[in-house]
Amino acid sequence: MKVVVATGNMGKLKEFQRILAPYGVEILSQKEAGADIEVEETGTTFEENAYLKAAAVFAATGIPAIADDSGLVVDALDGAPGVYTARYAGEDATDDENIQKLLSNMEGVKERSARFVSVICYVWDQGKSLTTRGECEGTVGFEKRGNGGFGYDPIFMVGERSFAELSAKEKDDISHRGRALRQFVEEFAQLMRQK
């Protein structure tokens, strides 16, 4: 089965491929599917933004599309950066700029609990969608650690290690996206049996 991933983020694309390949899902990038579009994330929730992206790519290609909207939710910052995670330091901010802004905003803060949230939305027909959500609890570190992952991974601590210090398998086993995708696969399999 072919599915287009509604993202330009190569890190996310690789995670989708790694996690869904064992289930016989062939992942196409937007470019491979001919969907050279940038979807404006105007939603106020992860669920709304994931749906907007998947629906737009499905409309552009006619191929079932899957999208993820994910972000870091920091308790001490009233849930920020939240849906603005990728553009926390500005529209074209780099991962490093986003991390620096977050660390700056967390200066002197002792309570550093946070969670990564991932919402997966799959659209396979007009008006038909399946949405799942995964979360991973952790804390915001005080400095960048590790060379793996992407985004805020170097400062998101799970126990004594950052996401950027975990192997791909270790991260997939506990990550928000791994959890959301595994739940998606279960619900998708049930959906296919009902047809």
Buried (B, 14 or more C-beta within 10 A) or exposed (E): EEBBBBBBBEBBBEBBBBBBEEEEBEBBBBEEBEBEBEBEBEBEEBBBBBBBBBBBBBEBBEBBBBBBBBBBBBBBBEBBBBBEBBBBBEEEBEBEBBBBBBBEBBEEEEEBEBBBBBBBBBBBEEEEBBBBBBBBEBBBBEEBBBEBBBBBBBBBBBEEBBBBBBEBEBBBEBBBBBBBBBBBBEBBEEEEEEE
